[in-house]
Amino acid sequence: MDLADRQSITRELCQRLATVADVAIVVAGMVAPAAPPTDFDPLELLVITERVRQRPMHSFMMRGIPVTINTIALPDLEVILQVPDLRWPQWLSWLAQVQPIVGTAEQVQDWLSRARALPERAFYQSIIPYLPQLVFRRYSELRAATVRRQASVARLLVSELLMEMISALCLINRCWLTQHRYAGLNESFSFPLQPRDWPQLATALIAAQELDEIGRLAGTLIGNYWQLLVRCSLQVENHQTIASAPL
């Protein structure tokens, strides 16, 4: 499926959505495919509606290619823009890459500008409660795999750890990827705020095969990540007693 076919399918899908949707569509279009595009890239659409629809994500196959329609209601998008959470990097990345068929690019740019305008203090206060959900669990799973001597499991967890680190760095830098996930790794290497030796450690982790080396590199990365959080005054709570846990 070449780019012209993708654009044609996107246009027809957006037109059909605008006709059959039970709510009005504010913006809809194709999320720009990875570059250079191939015949095998999945097709992603971003749809922003006036109010909530029952299916926020809709997937199906079209001519052998997976099609995913990511839908968000405008009120929910407004909340994400004003009170960021773990959804912020992904939705803003989609917004940055969407090619509107319904609605205008000017409207999309307005949302992106509002995301950039949120003061740093308010942004950080909003994301601090969510930071423990990123990176640390994957690292714990990776460490457990090294103790169990499960090399294949540890290698699989490396990519998940790195993807979550990218999401965390997007939040810490108050920015979003303008490329697809794996291409976004190189994009994250230029972020102003990053763990010490992030490009070298990420690259080495991807190449690592030996279990002990994976564990050592991951441990160094997490230590450097903790230092980054401290430098940014992002205090991730690490409770020592049940009584202090935020239940």
N, C-alpha and C positions, 0 to 999 in steps of 0.2 A: 504494500500500500504506500504509494508515494505521497509527497507533501500536498499535491493538488487534490488527490483523492481524500486525504485527511481533512483538508479545508472544506471540500464539498460535503463530506459526511457531517462535519461539525455544523456547517450552515443549515443542512436539512434537519439535524437533530435539534438545533436551537429553535428553528422555525416550528418544528413539531411541539417542542416543549412549551413555546410561547402560546401555542394553540390549545394544547390539551391540559396544561398545568392548571391545578385548582387555585393557584395564586399567581399574582403578577410577577414577572421576571424583571429585575432591575438591571443586571449585567449577566451575560452568558457568553462563553467563547472557549476556544481550544487553549489549553496550556501548551506553550511552545515545546515541541519535542526536543530531545537531546540532540546536540550538534556533533558531527553531521548526522542528519536523519537517515534512518534505514527503513527498509520495508517491514521490519519486525518490531519497531518501537510500539509500546502500548499507546492508545489514544486516550488522553485525559481531557475532560471538560470541567470548567468551573462555572457554577450557576449560583447567582445570588438572587434570592426571592424576597418579596415584601414581608412575608411571614413564614412561619415554620411549615415545612412539608413533612409528610410521613416517612419519606425515604431520603435521609441525608446523603447516603451513598448508594449508587445504583450501578451494577456492573453486568456486562453481557459480552458476548463475542460477536464481532462483525467482520465477516470475510476472513476469519481465522485470527483476527487481532483483538486482544482484550480492550474493551471500552469501559471507562469508569467516569461516571458523572458525580462530581463532588458538589453537594448543594448545601448552602448555608443561608439562613434567614438574615435579612438586614439587621434586625435587632440583636441577633447573636453576634454578628460581625462587629456591631457597634460596641458591644460589651468587650470583645477581645481587644479592640483598639484602645479602649479606655482602661481596662483591667486585664493586662496580659496574663496568660497561663501557658500551659504546655502546648496548646494548639497554635499559639502565636507564630512560631517560626514557619510551620507548614502552610497556614492560610495566607500569611504575608508573602511567602515564596510563590504560591499559586497566583496570588494577585499580581505579583511583579512579572509573571511570565504569561498571563492570560492575553489572548488576542480577541477582543470583544467582537461578537457578531450582533448581540443585543446589548444596548447601552453604549457607553462611550469610554474611550481611553482616558478622557479628562476626569470622569468620575472615579476611575480606578486610581489615577494619580492623586486625586484628592484624598482617598483613603490611605494611600501610602504616605502622603505628606502628614496626615494626622498621626499615623503610627510613629513617624520620626519625631514629631513635636512633643510627644509625651515626656515630661521631665524625668531625668534619670532617677531621682529619688523615688518618685511615685512608681516608676517602672520596676525598680529593684524591690521595693516593698511588696509589690504585687507578685513577683516571681519567686521570692525566697521560699515560701511554703512548698513550692513545687520542685525545687532543686533536688531534694533527696530522691525523687522518683527517676532521675536521670543519672546514668553513669555508675552510681555506687552499687546498685543491685547487679548489674551486668558484671562489674568487677568482682563482686563477691562470688557469683556463679563461676567466673573464670578461675578465681583462686581455689574454689572447691574442686573444680576439674583438675587443677594441677596437683592437689593433694591426693585425689583419686587416681592420678596418672592417666587421665583420659585426654590424650593429646588431640584426638579428632574433635572432641567436644570443645576444647579450649580454642582450637583454630576457628571453629564456627563462631564462637562467642566474640572473637576479636573484631569481626566486622560489625556486630551489634554494638559492642562497646564504642567503636569509633563513630558510628552513626549517632549514638546518643551523645557523645562528646560534641559532635558538630551542632546538635540541637542546643546543648547547654551553652556553647560558645556563641551561638546566634542570640540567645537570650542575654548573656553577659555583655555582648557588644551592641545589643539593641539593633540588630540587623537581621537580614534574611538572605537565604541563598537565591541567586538569580540563575542557577543551573540545577540540573537534576541531582539527586542524592549523591551518587558516587563521584560525579564531576565536582560536586560541591565540596569534596574533601580538599582539593587543591585550592578552591576559593577560600576555605577557612584558614589556610596557611597565611593569608595576608590580613587576617583580622588584627586590629590594634591590640586587643586583649586576648592572650592565649597562654596556655601553660608553657613554661620554659621548655625549649627543644621540641615543641609540638610537631613541626613538620618531620623532623628526624625520627622521633619516636613512633609517630603514626606510620611512616614509611617502613621503618624497621619491623613493626608489629605485623604489617601485611606480609612482609617477606619471611618472617620467622617461621620455622618448622619445628624446632626442638622445644619441648614442653618447658624446660627450665628457662630457656631464653624468653619465651612468651610471658612466663610469670614474672621474670625480672623486668622486662620492658614495661609490662602493664603496671607493675608496682611503682616504677619510676614515674610513669605518666600520671597515676593517681596522686602520688605525692606532690607532683608539680601542680596538679589541678587544685588540690587543697590550698597550696600557696597562692594560687591565683584568686581563689575565693576570698582568702584573707586580705589580699591586696585590694580587692574591690569592696571590702567591708560587707561581704555577703556571708553572714553568719549562719551556716547550716547547723541546726541543733543536733547534738550527739548526746542523747540522754544516758545517764548512768543508773537511774533507778526507775522502777515502774511508776512511782508516785509522780515523777516529773514528766512522764510521757504525755503528749497532748491528745488525750482521748476525748 
